[in-house]
């Protein structure tokens, strides 16, 4: 059975580490802080709806598409507030040489939009590589790989770029890994996922791309994959903050009208 696997030319390539040396204690502190921020982001993202458009193409040697799989789905909330996925469009696949497996679908859902939270930290070995400027954003760069693979679980292995101001992941480069049956011929792509600051606070995955040749036992297959995450909208907030004296709602509404608009960061 074939499944997919991708590599982007030059992605993890070149870490322009600066000359500033960090102590191990400083590195550990940065990891703990960005993992806590990622945990905050993961909780916040659970309150957002968005559209995900996923496309995988088989390519011939000249780079021309010869087959395609596509799915457009909305991440929405049911009337009773349950988060769910609604498939908007899923044409009949025309792939000839690869077959998508449950591992591929899990990578699309959770590995490619990778989030490294406090709870996930114990599962991974994390090594500091240095600093690099990414699209004018100063970042800490870390190599990440799972300590061990457990049956039924998918993991990320690769590099992550962490904004040194917001302490959130802004880019990942790597592939999904996990325990695979010896009898299967599964290959998984290397990919790059980019994030953007959507709400002035959190960095959301907005684009994943992969362009790789998968090396199966019998032959090779070049593929291209794109995933777009669009139209993020906050559905609800389960955070309530109360402090001080009871609020006079009429007076508060008047003050709201007097406030200048808040600029997006």
C-alpha positions in Angstrom: 0.0 0.0 0.0 1.3 3.4 -0.9 0.8 6.5 1.1 2.2 9.9 0.9 5.4 11.4 2.0 7.2 15.5 0.6 10.4 17.7 0.7 10.7 21.3 0.1 14.0 22.4 -1.4 16.0 24.5 1.0 13.5 24.4 3.9 15.6 23.4 6.9 18.7 24.3 5.2 20.4 27.1 6.6 20.2 28.3 10.1 22.0 31.6 10.2 22.7 31.4 13.9 24.0 34.6 15.5 27.0 34.8 17.7 25.0 35.2 20.9 25.4 32.1 23.1 22.6 31.1 25.4 23.2 29.0 28.5 21.3 25.7 28.9 19.2 27.3 31.7 18.2 30.1 29.3 17.3 27.7 26.6 15.2 25.6 29.0 13.4 28.7 30.1 12.7 29.7 26.5 11.3 26.2 25.8 9.0 26.3 28.8 7.8 29.7 28.1 7.0 29.1 24.4 5.4 25.8 25.3 3.1 27.6 27.7 2.2 30.2 25.0 1.5 27.3 22.6 -0.8 25.8 25.1 -2.7 29.1 25.4 -2.9 29.2 21.6 -4.2 25.6 21.4 -7.0 26.5 23.8 -7.8 29.7 21.9 -7.9 27.9 18.5 -10.6 25.6 19.9 -12.9 28.7 19.9 -12.3 29.5 16.2 -14.0 28.4 13.1 -12.1 28.2 9.8 -12.0 26.6 6.4 -9.4 24.0 5.4 -8.6 23.3 1.8 -6.4 20.3 1.2 -5.0 19.2 -2.2 -2.6 16.4 -3.1 -1.4 15.9 -6.7 0.6 13.2 -8.4 3.1 14.6 -10.8 4.9 13.1 -13.8 8.7 13.6 -14.4 8.0 16.9 -16.1 6.0 18.2 -13.1 2.6 17.9 -14.8 -0.4 16.7 -12.7 -1.6 13.2 -13.5 -4.0 12.7 -10.5 -5.5 14.6 -7.7 -7.2 14.3 -4.3 -8.9 17.3 -2.8 -11.1 18.1 0.3 -12.6 21.3 1.4 -14.0 21.3 5.0 -15.2 23.8 7.5 -14.3 23.5 11.2 -17.5 24.7 12.8 -19.7 24.4 15.9 -23.0 22.6 16.2 -26.0 24.4 17.7 -25.1 22.8 21.1 -21.6 24.2 20.9 -19.7 21.0 19.8 -16.8 21.6 17.5 -17.0 19.5 14.4 -15.8 19.2 10.8 -18.2 19.6 7.9 -17.0 18.5 4.5 -18.0 21.1 1.9 -16.5 19.4 -1.1 -14.7 16.2 -1.8 -14.5 15.2 -5.5 -13.8 11.6 -6.5 -10.0 11.2 -6.3 -8.1 10.6 -9.5 -4.9 9.4 -7.9 -3.3 6.4 -9.6 -0.1 5.5 -7.7 -0.7 6.6 -4.1 -3.4 5.8 -1.5 -4.1 8.0 1.5 -4.2 6.1 4.8 -5.5 7.1 8.2 -1.9 8.2 9.1 -2.0 10.7 6.2 -5.3 12.1 7.4 -4.1 12.4 11.0 -1.0 14.3 9.7 -3.3 16.7 7.9 -5.3 17.3 11.0 -2.6 17.5 13.7 1.0 17.0 12.6 1.2 19.6 9.8 -0.4 22.4 11.9 2.0 21.3 14.7 1.5 22.8 18.1 4.1 22.1 20.8 2.4 22.6 24.2 3.6 22.1 27.8 1.9 18.7 27.9 3.6 17.6 24.7 7.1 18.7 25.8 7.9 15.4 27.7 7.3 13.4 24.5 10.1 15.2 22.5 13.8 15.8 22.4 14.4 19.5 21.8 17.7 21.0 20.8 18.5 24.7 20.3 20.1 25.4 16.9 20.5 29.2 17.1 18.7 32.3 15.9 17.5 33.2 12.4 15.6 36.1 10.9 12.5 34.8 9.1 10.6 37.4 7.0 12.0 40.2 9.3 11.0 38.2 12.4 13.8 37.3 14.8 13.4 33.7 15.8 14.8 31.0 18.0 15.2 27.8 16.0 14.9 24.3 17.6 15.3 20.8 16.3 12.4 18.6 17.5 12.0 14.8 17.4 10.0 12.3 19.5 11.7 10.4 22.3 9.9 7.2 21.3 7.1 6.1 19.0 4.0 4.6 20.5 1.5 2.5 18.5 -1.4 4.5 17.2 0.2 7.9 17.7 1.6 10.4 15.1 4.5 12.7 15.9 6.4 15.6 14.3 10.1 15.5 13.6 11.9 18.5 12.1 12.6 22.1 13.0 10.4 24.9 14.5 11.0 28.6 14.3 9.8 30.5 17.5 9.2 34.3 17.4 11.6 35.6 20.1 9.1 38.3 21.1 5.7 36.5 21.1 7.3 33.1 21.9 5.0 31.3 19.5 5.8 29.0 16.6 5.7 30.9 13.3 7.0 28.1 11.0 7.6 24.4 11.0 9.6 22.2 8.6 9.6 18.4 8.9 7.5 15.3 8.5 5.0 13.1 10.4 6.4 9.9 11.9 4.9 7.0 13.8 4.9 3.2 14.1 4.1 1.6 10.8 3.4 -2.1 10.0 6.4 -3.8 8.5 4.3 -5.1 5.7 3.2 -1.7 4.5 5.0 0.6 2.1 4.2 4.0 3.7 6.1 7.2 2.8 5.4 10.6 4.3 6.3 14.0 2.9 8.4 16.7 4.3 6.4 19.9 4.6 6.6 23.5 5.6 3.8 25.1 7.6 3.6 28.9 7.9 1.6 30.8 10.5 0.3 34.4 10.6 -0.9 36.6 13.4 -4.6 36.6 12.9 -6.1 38.3 15.9 -3.2 40.5 17.1 -2.3 37.9 19.7 -1.9 34.4 18.4 -0.1 32.9 15.4 -2.4 30.6 13.4 -1.4 28.1 10.7 -2.4 29.6 7.3 -0.5 27.6 4.7 1.3 24.2 4.4 3.2 23.2 1.3 5.1 20.0 0.3 6.8 19.1 -3.0 8.6 15.8 -2.8 9.5 12.5 -4.4 8.3 9.5 -2.4 10.6 6.5 -2.6 8.5 3.4 -2.5 9.8 -0.2 -2.8 8.9 -0.6 -6.4 9.2 2.9 -7.8 9.3 6.6 -7.0 6.4 9.1 -7.2 6.6 12.8 -7.2 3.8 14.6 -5.4 2.7 18.1 -4.5 0.6 19.0 -1.5 -1.0 22.3 -0.4 -3.2 23.0 2.6 -4.8 26.4 3.2 -6.4 27.4 6.5 -8.6 30.4 5.9 -11.4 32.6 7.3 -10.6 32.3 11.0 -13.5 33.6 13.1 -13.9 33.5 16.8 -17.0 31.6 17.7 -17.0 31.9 21.5 -14.9 32.5 24.5 -14.9 30.4 27.6 -12.7 32.9 29.5 -14.4 35.2 32.0 -12.5 37.9 33.9 -14.0 39.7 36.8 -12.4 42.2 39.2 -13.1 45.3 41.2 -16.5 46.9 41.8 -19.6 45.9 39.8 -19.7 47.6 36.4 -22.2 50.3 35.6 -23.2 49.0 32.1 -24.6 52.4 30.9 -21.5 54.2 32.0 -19.4 51.5 30.5 -21.1 51.8 27.1 -20.5 55.5 27.2 -16.8 55.0 27.8 -16.6 52.5 25.0 -17.9 55.1 22.5 -15.1 57.5 23.7 -12.3 54.9 23.3 -10.0 55.3 20.2 -9.9 52.2 17.9 -7.3 49.6 18.8 -4.7 49.1 16.1 -3.8 45.6 15.0 -0.3 44.6 16.1 
